[in-house]
Amino acid sequence: MTWLQLRLETCPDDVAELERLLVATGSVAVTLEDNADQPLLEPGVGETPLWQRTRLTGLYPADTDMNAVLAAFPGQLLEAAHHRVEILEDKDWERAWIEHYQPMRFGRRLWVCPSWLEPPDPGAVNLLLDPGLAFGTGTHPTTALCLGQLDRLDLDGAALVDYGCGSGILAVAALKLGAHHALGVDNDPQALAATRDNARRNGVADDALVVALPDAVEIAAWRGQAGVVVANILAGPLIELSDTLLQLLQPGGTLLLSGLLATQAPELRHRYAPRIVLEIAAERDGWVCLRGTMPAL
């Protein structure tokens, strides 16, 4: 089963309130972790010490309306906690990736291989991946759907934006499949670091892949320039980001959206309908990838 997780970074004074809100909004599990590599010594009697920088993670079912969850949190408290909503990759697949080291094929040309193994088909388009702590190994259905769609596109010479890039798997795959240059956007600096590392591991030139936070000035230069925009995030952010994603796309360009369940597709299609027609391009395990072409001016 796939889950969604809400990550919050905070200080000890706010832990109890954030934990209460996570449970009240339907989180089925809450974990607390050290967010600054701070050791805790033996506590005194009656003491419950917490790290000065604590990460709380709430676990929610995949069909949870995370916009409603976030709305239940006081805005100031949520902003201070640097919240991040993520798809939690299926644990069985993660174990298979780590323990069995199996390369995976997507479409006709593309293979995703652990960086520590030799590719099974040296003549194929091989993406060597070390996901580290960022989302995106190819094992989750939403990532697999996007990779399959990228393999079907003619990317020769294209400019591509990977919005919510995670490990950078989609941007790097597109460059390996013929794209000329790409922009990877994520609100997690750790994801941007993972994207850079995976790009270098695959021989991508530094100037071929730019990474940036959502409010970075580099993004403005890409307005109307992308032949392909792919966003594998969640249904809620895809709705909120509709104007941003469409502004990046050039006339005749392709939009790929994933990170959403089949039951969420109608709302997404309706939101984008005034400017672009989206169809379900592929479906896997209840998750879908939407695809559309930006009308010419």
C-alpha positions in Angstrom: 0.0 0.0 0.0 1.2 3.5 -0.8 1.1 6.3 1.8 1.5 10.0 1.9 3.8 11.6 4.6 3.8 15.1 6.0 7.2 16.2 7.3 7.6 19.0 9.8 10.8 20.5 11.3 10.4 22.2 14.6 11.8 22.9 18.1 10.8 21.1 21.3 8.3 23.8 22.3 6.0 23.1 19.3 6.4 19.3 19.2 3.3 18.5 21.3 1.0 20.8 19.4 2.2 19.5 16.0 1.9 15.9 17.1 -1.7 16.6 18.3 -2.6 18.2 15.0 -1.1 15.3 13.0 -3.2 12.8 14.9 -6.3 15.0 14.7 -6.1 15.2 10.9 -6.0 11.5 10.4 -2.3 10.5 10.6 -2.1 6.8 11.3 1.4 7.1 12.7 3.7 9.9 13.9 7.5 9.6 14.2 10.0 11.9 15.8 13.6 12.1 14.7 16.7 14.1 15.2 17.0 16.7 12.5 20.5 17.9 13.4 22.6 14.9 14.4 22.4 15.9 18.1 23.0 13.1 20.7 20.7 12.7 23.7 22.4 11.7 26.9 20.8 9.6 29.6 17.8 11.6 30.8 17.1 12.4 34.4 14.1 10.9 36.3 10.9 12.2 34.9 12.6 13.9 32.0 11.6 13.4 28.3 14.3 15.1 26.3 13.8 16.1 22.7 16.3 17.2 20.1 16.6 21.0 19.6 15.8 20.4 16.0 13.2 17.7 15.7 11.6 16.3 12.6 8.0 15.0 12.9 6.6 12.8 10.2 2.9 12.0 9.9 1.7 9.0 7.8 -1.6 9.3 5.9 -3.5 7.0 3.5 -2.8 7.7 -0.2 -6.3 9.1 -0.9 -6.1 11.7 1.9 -6.9 15.3 0.9 -3.7 16.9 2.0 -5.0 20.4 1.3 -7.6 19.8 4.0 -5.0 18.4 6.4 -2.7 21.5 5.9 -5.7 23.8 6.4 -6.2 22.4 9.9 -2.7 23.7 10.9 -2.3 27.3 12.1 -0.6 29.1 9.2 2.2 30.6 11.2 3.0 27.3 12.9 3.0 25.4 9.5 5.2 28.0 7.8 7.8 27.8 10.7 7.8 24.0 10.4 9.0 24.1 6.7 6.3 21.5 5.9 6.7 19.0 3.0 4.2 16.5 1.7 5.7 13.4 -0.1 4.6 10.1 -1.5 6.2 7.4 0.6 7.6 4.7 -1.8 6.3 1.2 -1.3 8.6 -0.6 1.2 8.6 -3.9 -0.6 10.0 -2.2 -3.7 12.5 -0.3 -1.6 13.8 -3.6 -0.1 13.9 -5.1 -3.6 15.9 -2.2 -4.8 18.4 -2.4 -2.0 18.7 -6.1 -1.5 18.2 -7.5 -5.0 19.7 -4.8 -7.1 17.5 -5.4 -10.1 17.8 -2.9 -13.0 14.4 -1.9 -14.4 13.3 -1.3 -18.0 10.9 1.5 -19.0 9.5 1.6 -22.5 11.6 0.5 -25.4 15.0 2.2 -24.8 15.3 3.2 -21.1 16.9 1.2 -18.3 17.3 2.5 -14.7 20.1 0.7 -12.9 21.6 1.0 -9.4 24.8 2.9 -9.7 26.8 0.1 -8.3 25.9 -2.5 -11.0 26.8 -2.9 -14.6 23.8 -2.2 -16.9 22.3 -5.4 -18.5 22.2 -3.8 -21.9 25.2 -1.5 -22.6 23.6 -0.4 -25.9 20.4 0.9 -24.3 19.8 4.3 -22.7 21.0 3.5 -19.2 20.4 5.8 -16.3 22.6 5.0 -13.3 20.8 6.0 -10.1 21.6 6.5 -6.5 18.5 8.0 -5.0 20.0 8.7 -1.6 17.3 10.4 0.6 15.3 11.9 -2.3 12.1 10.5 -3.8 12.4 8.7 -7.1 13.9 5.3 -7.8 11.6 4.3 -10.6 9.9 1.7 -8.4 6.9 3.8 -7.5 4.1 3.6 -10.0 3.9 7.3 -10.6 7.6 7.5 -11.4 7.4 4.5 -13.6 4.5 6.0 -15.5 6.4 9.2 -16.2 9.5 7.3 -17.3 7.4 5.3 -19.7 5.9 8.4 -21.2 9.3 10.1 -21.6 10.5 7.1 -23.5 7.6 7.5 -25.9 8.3 11.2 -26.6 10.7 12.6 -29.3 13.0 14.5 -26.9 15.8 15.3 -29.4 16.9 18.8 -28.8 14.0 19.5 -26.4 14.1 21.7 -23.3 12.4 20.0 -20.3 11.3 21.1 -16.8 11.0 18.5 -14.1 8.9 20.3 -11.4 9.3 18.5 -8.1 12.4 16.7 -9.3 13.2 14.6 -6.2 16.2 12.5 -7.1 16.3 14.0 -10.6 15.4 10.7 -12.2 13.0 12.3 -14.7 15.2 15.2 -15.8 18.3 13.0 -16.1 16.3 10.4 -18.0 15.1 13.0 -20.4 18.6 14.3 -21.1 19.8 10.7 -21.7 16.9 10.3 -24.1 18.0 13.3 -26.2 16.7 16.4 -24.4 19.2 19.3 -24.9 18.8 20.9 -21.5 16.6 20.7 -18.4 15.5 22.5 -15.3 14.9 20.6 -12.1 12.8 22.4 -9.4 12.2 21.3 -5.9 11.5 23.0 -2.5 13.9 20.6 -0.7 17.6 21.5 -1.0 18.4 17.8 -0.3 16.5 16.9 -3.5 18.4 19.4 -5.5 21.7 18.0 -4.2 20.6 14.5 -5.1 19.6 15.7 -8.6 23.1 17.2 -9.1 24.8 14.0 -7.9 22.8 11.8 -10.2 23.4 14.1 -13.2 27.1 13.9 -12.6 27.0 10.2 -12.2 25.4 9.9 -15.6 27.8 12.2 -17.4 25.4 15.1 -17.7 27.3 18.4 -18.3 26.8 21.0 -15.6 25.3 23.5 -18.0 22.8 20.9 -19.3 20.8 20.7 -16.1 20.0 23.6 -13.9 18.4 23.0 -10.4 16.5 25.6 -8.5 14.1 26.3 -5.6 10.6 27.3 -6.7 11.1 31.0 -6.0 14.5 31.2 -7.8 15.1 33.8 -10.5 16.2 31.1 -13.0 12.6 29.9 -13.4 11.5 33.2 -14.9 13.9 32.7 -17.8 12.1 29.4 -18.7 8.7 30.9 -19.1 7.2 29.6 -22.4 10.5 27.8 -23.3 9.9 24.2 -22.3 8.9 21.6 -24.9 8.1 19.2 -22.1 7.0 19.9 -18.5 6.7 16.9 -16.2 5.4 17.1 -12.6 5.3 14.0 -10.5 4.0 15.5 -7.2 0.5 15.1 -5.7 -3.0 16.1 -6.8 -3.2 19.1 -4.4 0.0 20.8 -5.5 -0.7 20.0 -9.2 -3.9 22.0 -8.8 -2.2 24.9 -7.0 0.6 25.0 -9.5 -1.5 24.9 -12.7 -0.7 28.4 -13.7 3.1 28.0 -13.0 3.4 24.8 -14.9 1.4 26.0 -17.9 3.5 29.3 -18.1 6.6 27.2 -18.5 5.3 25.3 -21.5 5.7 26.5 -25.1 2.9 26.3 -27.6 2.8 22.7 -28.9 4.7 21.4 -25.8 3.7 18.4 -23.8 2.5 18.4 -20.2 2.9 15.2 -18.1 1.3 15.1 -14.7 1.5 12.3 -12.2 1.4 11.6 -8.5 -2.4 11.3 -8.5 -4.9 8.5 -8.1 -7.4 7.7 -10.9 -10.2 9.0 -8.7 -8.4 12.4 -8.6 -7.9 12.7 -12.3 -11.3 14.3 -13.1 -10.6 17.3 -10.8 -7.2 17.8 -12.4 -8.5 17.6 -15.9 -11.2 20.1 -15.1 -8.7 22.6 -13.5 -6.5 22.5 -16.6 -9.3 22.3 -19.2 -9.6 26.0 -20.0 -6.0 26.0 -21.3 -5.1 22.4 -22.1 -6.9 19.1 -22.6 -5.5 16.3 -20.5 -6.1 12.6 -21.1 -5.1 9.6 -19.0 -2.0 8.4 -20.9 -1.3 5.4 -18.6 -2.4 3.8 -15.4 -0.7 1.5 -12.9 -1.9 0.2 -9.5 -4.6 2.9 -9.3 -2.2 5.7 -10.1 -2.4 7.6 -13.4 -0.3 9.9 -15.7 -2.1 12.7 -17.5 -0.8 14.0 -20.8 -1.8 17.0 -22.9 -0.5 19.2 -25.7 -0.4 23.0 -25.2 -2.4 24.6 -28.1 -0.5 26.7 -30.6 -1.1 30.5 -30.3 
